[in-house]
Amino acid sequence: MAATRSTSAGATPLARPVVGAVLVVVGIVHTLAVPLFYGDGLDGIVNAGVVNGVERDASGLAERSAAFWYVSAGIALVLLGVLVRWIERRLGHTPAMVGWLLVILAVWGVVLIPASPFWVFGLAAVLAFRSARRSGGPA
């Protein structure tokens, strides 16, 4: 289906609903990377019986917690991406507010963990601002 279709009156056609797609891809990669970075934590959750497997005992809690939050963040990013993609398709552009929130997320992550892929959210923010500008709305 072409991304230029819009159901909103007066919406400017969007070349591609790219910001939502970027967030979905980041969320999927984030989730799939868990065994690589937090395999011990996942094993600990499974070995603890899954239900209440994160906080069952203090031994290995940090690894299990990291695995849990890494998966949770990945799922949340997919959800966010799907919602942004839905908005992009309905409006014909990405709202500038999405870009500003992505800037905040990027700065938060890069300041606290400089050697991390949080810079990807900066790229998504730039794409959101370009989309908002093309729509004639505030960037």
GIHU-V397976 format. One record per run of one state. SS is the DSSP state (hx for helix, st for strand, lp for the rest). FROM is the first residue (numbers start at 1). LEN is the number of residues. If there is no record, write none. Layout:
BEGIN
{{SS	FROM	LEN} {SS	FROM	LEN}}
END
This chain:
BEGIN
{{lp	1	17} {hx	18	15} {lp	33	1} {hx	34	14} {lp	48	13} {hx	61	31} {lp	92	4} {hx	96	17} {lp	113	6} {hx	119	16} {lp	135	5}}
END
